Amino acid sequence: MPLILDSLTVNLMTPTILFFALGLIAAFARSDLSIPEGAAKLMSIYLLMAIGFKGGASLAEHGIHADLFAAIGAGVALSFALPFAAYLLLRAMTRLDPMNAAAVAGHYGSISIVTFVTATSLLELGGYSYEGYMIAVAAAMEVPAILSALWLAHRGGARTEGSDHLWRDLLANGSIVLLLGAFVIGAATGGDGMKTIAPFIVTPFTGVLCLFLLDMGLSAGRSLLRNRALLTPGLFAFGLLMPILSSLLALGLGQMIPLSPGGLFLLMVLAASASYIAVPAAMRIALPRAESGVYLTLSLGVTFPFNVTLGLPLYLWLAGVN
């Protein structure tokens, strides 16, 4: 137990996690600290471009092989299956009706790209390696969970709407377009491309991420304060339990495919994270009667802070990254 606590403490004491904690504290203290919306948007674009390009350059260096497809297959399987586990837990632990339980469940099969970026930063700060193609795994895990959620809602008697508009928006989602586009450019230009723009996407990366996570801490804390009345004890417990369960399922599945400890850690992070961008947008279109305050508060106000502060160090230890 002391070794576990020591490992968690070391991984908690990193600038990225501490700046996120600062944002949470400022929000809970009702500080007027804020990051301009335009700056936050620019930082998110920068982070997606940087992580996508670095992943593509890493793929170019190591080449395409069967391991890539095995990892993508594992990610897609997790994304499709996790909403069913989340739905069963929600129906057992809360009083949510089938439609709202399905809407919430969809968030817990899809991914939080900000949690993923923070996880890669932890690995890089610690000098640990990981498979660059995990960027492609992240992109592949966005949509299957939405399909599962809509099937669960339909099975529960809810009527889904706007399917044509939904899939058009998903395919054109800016985060996915930029992440995959930068990944392809990095893979096409390889090491030469990386040398060209490394001063832009490598050196400033951690500093930009610290500012971005400060803003995310402010957003998560204020969302939690604003919607705390919606969080019953059962919902709050679900928001903490589900990422741990998901990470353990990913750990078991990931050990069946050839992944480094760093890659296994990232697969666990992807499974444990909850979407608060792509899936809420999809649910607003397909299930407009679902309570957005519930699923947004759970994913952004409960699961995201848990993952960034306590979850990531725990998953690092479980994945054997040392």
C-alpha positions as CSV (number, residue, x, y, z in Angstrom):
1,M,0.0,0.0,0.0
2,P,2.8,2.6,0.8
3,L,4.3,1.9,-2.7
4,I,0.9,2.6,-4.3
5,L,0.4,5.8,-2.4
6,D,3.9,7.0,-3.2
7,S,3.3,6.3,-6.9
8,L,0.0,8.2,-6.8
9,T,1.6,11.1,-5.0
10,V,4.4,11.4,-7.5
11,N,2.1,11.4,-10.5
12,L,-0.3,13.9,-8.9
13,M,2.6,16.4,-8.3
14,T,2.8,17.4,-12.0
15,P,2.1,20.9,-13.3
16,T,-0.7,19.9,-15.6
17,I,-2.8,18.2,-12.8
18,L,-2.0,20.9,-10.3
19,F,-3.2,23.7,-12.6
20,F,-6.4,21.7,-13.1
21,A,-6.8,21.6,-9.3
22,L,-6.2,25.3,-9.1
23,G,-9.0,25.9,-11.6
24,L,-11.3,23.7,-9.4
25,I,-10.4,25.5,-6.3
26,A,-10.9,28.9,-7.9
27,A,-14.3,27.8,-9.1
28,F,-15.4,26.5,-5.7
29,A,-14.1,29.7,-4.1
30,R,-16.3,31.6,-6.7
31,S,-13.2,33.5,-8.0
32,D,-13.7,35.8,-11.0
33,L,-10.6,34.1,-12.6
34,S,-11.4,33.3,-16.2
35,I,-9.7,32.4,-19.6
36,P,-11.1,34.3,-22.6
37,E,-13.3,32.1,-24.7
38,G,-11.3,32.8,-27.9
39,A,-8.0,31.9,-26.1
40,A,-9.5,28.6,-24.8
41,K,-10.7,27.7,-28.4
42,L,-7.2,28.5,-29.8
43,M,-5.5,26.3,-27.2
44,S,-7.8,23.4,-27.9
45,I,-7.0,23.7,-31.6
46,Y,-3.3,23.8,-30.8
47,L,-3.4,20.7,-28.5
48,L,-5.4,18.6,-31.0
49,M,-3.1,19.6,-33.8
50,A,0.1,18.9,-31.8
51,I,-1.0,15.5,-30.4
52,G,-2.3,14.4,-33.8
53,F,0.8,15.4,-35.6
54,K,3.1,13.8,-33.1
55,G,1.1,10.5,-33.3
56,G,1.3,10.5,-37.1
57,A,5.1,11.1,-37.0
58,S,5.5,8.3,-34.6
59,L,3.5,6.0,-36.8
60,A,5.7,7.0,-39.8
61,E,8.8,6.1,-37.8
62,H,7.5,2.7,-36.7
63,G,5.4,1.7,-39.7
64,I,1.9,0.2,-40.0
65,H,1.5,-3.3,-38.7
66,A,-1.1,-5.7,-37.2
67,D,-0.7,-4.2,-33.8
68,L,-2.4,-1.0,-35.0
69,F,-5.5,-2.8,-36.1
70,A,-5.6,-4.9,-33.0
71,A,-5.6,-1.8,-30.8
72,I,-8.3,-0.1,-32.9
73,G,-10.4,-3.2,-32.7
74,A,-10.0,-3.3,-28.9
75,G,-11.0,0.4,-28.7
76,V,-14.0,0.0,-30.9
77,A,-15.2,-3.1,-28.9
78,L,-14.8,-1.2,-25.6
79,S,-16.6,1.9,-27.0
80,F,-19.5,-0.2,-28.2
81,A,-19.8,-2.4,-25.0
82,L,-19.2,0.1,-22.2
83,P,-22.6,1.9,-22.6
84,F,-24.4,-1.4,-21.9
85,A,-22.5,-1.8,-18.6
86,A,-23.1,1.8,-17.8
87,Y,-26.8,1.5,-18.5
88,L,-27.2,-1.5,-16.2
89,L,-25.4,0.3,-13.4
90,L,-27.5,3.4,-13.9
91,R,-30.7,1.5,-13.7
92,A,-29.5,-0.3,-10.6
93,M,-28.0,2.7,-8.8
94,T,-30.3,5.6,-9.8
95,R,-33.9,6.4,-10.6
96,L,-33.2,7.5,-14.1
97,D,-35.8,6.4,-16.7
98,P,-34.6,4.3,-19.7
99,M,-34.2,7.3,-22.0
100,N,-32.0,9.3,-19.6
101,A,-30.0,6.3,-18.6
102,A,-29.3,5.6,-22.2
103,A,-28.3,9.2,-22.9
104,V,-25.9,9.1,-19.9
105,A,-24.5,5.7,-20.8
106,G,-23.5,6.9,-24.2
107,H,-21.1,9.4,-22.7
108,Y,-19.3,6.6,-20.8
109,G,-18.4,4.6,-24.0
110,S,-17.1,7.6,-25.9
111,I,-13.9,9.5,-25.0
112,S,-12.7,12.8,-23.6
113,I,-9.9,14.0,-25.9
114,V,-8.7,16.4,-23.2
115,T,-8.2,13.6,-20.7
116,F,-6.3,11.7,-23.4
117,V,-4.1,14.7,-24.1
118,T,-3.4,15.1,-20.4
119,A,-2.5,11.4,-20.2
120,T,0.0,11.6,-23.1
121,S,1.5,14.7,-21.4
122,L,2.0,12.7,-18.2
123,L,3.8,10.0,-20.1
124,E,6.1,12.5,-21.9
125,L,6.9,14.3,-18.7
126,G,7.9,11.0,-17.1
127,G,9.9,10.0,-20.1
128,Y,7.7,7.0,-20.9
129,S,7.1,5.7,-24.4
130,Y,3.8,4.8,-26.0
131,E,2.4,3.8,-29.4
132,G,1.7,6.9,-31.6
133,Y,-1.2,5.1,-33.2
134,M,-3.2,5.4,-30.0
135,I,-4.4,8.7,-31.6
136,A,-6.2,6.7,-34.2
137,V,-7.7,4.5,-31.5
138,A,-9.0,7.6,-29.7
139,A,-10.7,8.8,-32.9
140,A,-12.2,5.3,-33.6
141,M,-13.8,5.3,-30.1
142,E,-16.0,8.4,-30.6
143,V,-19.0,7.0,-32.5
144,P,-19.7,3.3,-31.5
145,A,-20.9,4.4,-28.0
146,I,-23.4,6.7,-29.6
147,L,-24.8,3.8,-31.6
148,S,-25.2,1.8,-28.5
149,A,-26.9,4.6,-26.6
150,L,-29.4,5.2,-29.4
151,W,-30.2,1.4,-29.5
152,L,-30.7,1.4,-25.7
153,A,-33.0,4.4,-25.9
154,H,-35.0,2.9,-28.7
155,R,-35.3,-0.4,-26.8
156,G,-36.5,1.6,-23.8
157,G,-39.3,3.2,-25.8
158,A,-37.7,6.6,-26.6
159,R,-38.1,8.0,-30.1
160,T,-34.8,9.1,-31.7
161,E,-34.8,12.2,-34.0
162,G,-32.7,13.9,-36.6
163,S,-30.6,10.8,-37.6
164,D,-29.5,12.3,-41.0
165,H,-28.4,15.5,-39.3
166,L,-26.8,13.6,-36.5
167,W,-24.4,11.5,-38.6
168,R,-23.5,14.4,-40.8
169,D,-22.5,16.4,-37.7
170,L,-20.6,13.5,-36.2
171,L,-18.6,12.9,-39.4
172,A,-17.7,16.6,-39.7
173,N,-16.9,17.0,-36.0
174,G,-14.2,19.6,-35.8
175,S,-12.2,17.8,-33.1
176,I,-12.1,14.6,-35.0
177,V,-11.3,16.3,-38.4
178,L,-8.4,18.2,-36.9
179,L,-7.0,15.2,-34.9
180,L,-7.2,12.8,-37.8
181,G,-6.0,15.4,-40.3
182,A,-3.0,16.3,-38.2
183,F,-2.3,12.6,-37.7
184,V,-2.3,12.0,-41.5
185,I,-0.1,15.0,-42.1
186,G,2.4,13.8,-39.4
187,A,2.4,10.3,-40.9
188,A,2.9,11.7,-44.4
189,T,5.8,14.0,-43.5
190,G,7.4,11.8,-40.8
191,G,10.6,12.8,-39.1
192,D,11.4,15.6,-41.5
193,G,8.0,17.2,-40.8
194,M,8.5,16.8,-37.1
195,K,11.9,18.6,-37.2
196,T,10.3,21.5,-39.1
197,I,7.6,22.3,-36.6
198,A,9.0,20.7,-33.4
199,P,9.7,24.2,-31.9
200,F,6.0,25.0,-32.2
201,I,4.4,21.7,-31.2
202,V,6.9,20.2,-28.7
203,T,8.5,22.9,-26.6
204,P,5.3,25.0,-25.8
205,F,3.0,22.0,-25.4
206,T,3.1,21.5,-21.7
207,G,2.7,25.2,-20.9
208,V,-0.3,25.5,-23.2
209,L,-1.8,22.4,-21.7
210,C,-1.4,23.8,-18.2
211,L,-3.4,26.9,-19.2
212,F,-6.0,24.8,-20.9
213,L,-6.5,22.6,-17.9
214,L,-6.7,25.6,-15.6
215,D,-9.7,26.7,-17.8
216,M,-11.1,23.2,-17.7
217,G,-10.9,23.1,-13.9
218,L,-12.8,26.4,-13.8
219,S,-15.5,25.0,-16.2
220,A,-15.8,21.7,-14.3
221,G,-16.1,23.3,-10.9
222,R,-18.6,25.9,-12.0
223,S,-20.7,23.2,-13.8
224,L,-20.7,21.2,-10.6
225,L,-21.8,24.1,-8.5
226,R,-24.5,25.2,-10.9
227,N,-26.1,21.8,-11.3
228,R,-25.3,20.1,-8.0
229,A,-29.0,19.8,-7.2
230,L,-29.3,17.3,-10.0
231,L,-26.7,14.9,-8.6
232,T,-28.3,12.3,-6.4
233,P,-26.0,10.1,-4.3
234,G,-26.5,7.3,-6.8
235,L,-25.6,9.4,-9.8
236,F,-22.5,10.8,-8.0
237,A,-21.4,7.3,-7.1
238,F,-21.9,6.2,-10.6
239,G,-19.7,9.0,-11.9
240,L,-16.8,7.8,-9.8
241,L,-17.4,4.0,-10.1
242,M,-17.9,3.8,-13.9
243,P,-14.4,5.1,-14.9
244,I,-12.7,2.6,-12.6
245,L,-14.8,-0.3,-13.9
246,S,-14.1,0.8,-17.5
247,S,-10.4,1.1,-16.9
248,L,-10.3,-2.4,-15.4
249,L,-12.1,-3.8,-18.4
250,A,-9.7,-2.1,-20.8
251,L,-6.8,-3.4,-18.7
252,G,-8.0,-7.0,-19.2
253,L,-8.6,-6.5,-22.9
254,G,-5.4,-4.6,-23.5
255,Q,-3.3,-7.3,-22.0
256,M,-4.5,-9.6,-24.8
257,I,-2.9,-7.4,-27.5
258,P,0.7,-6.3,-27.9
259,L,0.8,-2.9,-26.2
260,S,3.6,-1.2,-24.2
261,P,2.7,-0.2,-20.6
262,G,2.3,3.4,-21.9
263,G,-0.1,2.2,-24.7
264,L,-2.0,0.1,-22.2
265,F,-2.3,3.1,-19.9
266,L,-3.7,5.2,-22.8
267,L,-6.3,2.5,-23.7
268,M,-7.4,2.5,-20.0
269,V,-7.7,6.3,-20.0
270,L,-9.8,6.2,-23.2
271,A,-12.1,3.6,-21.7
272,A,-12.4,5.5,-18.4
273,S,-13.0,8.9,-19.8
274,A,-16.4,10.3,-20.6
275,S,-17.3,12.5,-23.5
276,Y,-18.5,16.1,-22.8
277,I,-18.3,17.5,-26.3
278,A,-19.2,15.0,-29.1
279,V,-21.8,12.9,-27.3
280,P,-23.7,15.8,-25.7
281,A,-24.0,17.3,-29.2
282,A,-25.3,14.0,-30.5
283,M,-27.8,13.5,-27.7
284,R,-29.2,17.0,-28.1
285,I,-30.1,16.1,-31.7
286,A,-31.2,12.5,-31.3
287,L,-32.7,12.5,-27.8
288,P,-33.7,16.2,-27.2
289,R,-36.0,15.2,-24.3
290,A,-33.1,13.8,-22.3
291,E,-31.9,15.9,-19.3
292,S,-28.7,17.6,-20.6
293,G,-28.0,18.9,-17.1
294,V,-27.6,15.4,-15.8
295,Y,-25.3,13.9,-18.4
296,L,-23.2,17.1,-18.7
297,T,-22.8,17.5,-15.0
298,L,-21.8,13.8,-14.6
299,S,-19.2,13.8,-17.4
300,L,-17.7,17.2,-17.0
301,G,-18.4,17.9,-13.3
302,V,-17.7,14.5,-11.7
303,T,-15.9,12.0,-14.0
304,F,-13.5,14.5,-15.7
305,P,-12.2,16.0,-12.4
306,F,-11.9,12.5,-10.9
307,N,-9.9,11.2,-13.9
308,V,-7.5,14.1,-14.2
309,T,-6.7,14.3,-10.5
310,L,-6.9,10.8,-9.1
311,G,-7.7,8.5,-12.0
312,L,-4.7,9.1,-14.2
313,P,-2.2,8.3,-11.5
314,L,-4.2,5.2,-10.6
315,Y,-4.3,3.9,-14.2
316,L,-0.6,4.6,-14.5
317,W,0.1,2.3,-11.6
318,L,-2.3,-0.4,-12.8
319,A,-0.8,-0.4,-16.2
320,G,2.7,-0.9,-14.8
321,V,4.1,2.3,-16.1
322,N,7.2,2.8,-13.9
